[in-house]
């Protein structure tokens, strides 16, 4: 009989494998020139994206994870992130794992110091236009695979003279 921890661990591993497959398929699609092969890969990619979103929703339903310390509902949006530490100027790339109105969760290879302000350029796989925002590192935890997961809270946008919200990356 599986315990709650067993289910959580199994779903976490399954989610990670689906996510890695999605990132890998995107990398492969960037290099494939054969349209027939690309069409098959895109169909497989859609299936993997659907499975990833369903696993994420299952987490929330089974374990109430969406309600834990969350002001906003999260969406399992995947993509590449370029980040720049606005204090030190250091730059890195990482993976976006999910997003909400308040921020996003990323997978990064090095630890991000809590409280640091970052400039972000997020390129979601399902969108062509990058999203530019500033965010503060709220937490960063090492995962079992040696990577880090970090929670980044968006800086509130400033209003311009025309009333439109902007966020400069300074």
Buried (B, 14 or more C-beta within 10 A) or exposed (E): EEEEEEBBEEBBEBBBBBBBBBBEBBEBBEEBEEEEEBEEBEEBBEEBBEBBBEBBEBBBEEBEBBEEEEEEEBEBBBBBBBBBBBEEEEEBEBBBBBBBEBBBBBBBEEEBEEEBBBBBBBBBBEEEEBBBBBBBBBEBEEEEEEBBBBBBBBBEEEEEEEEEEEBEEE
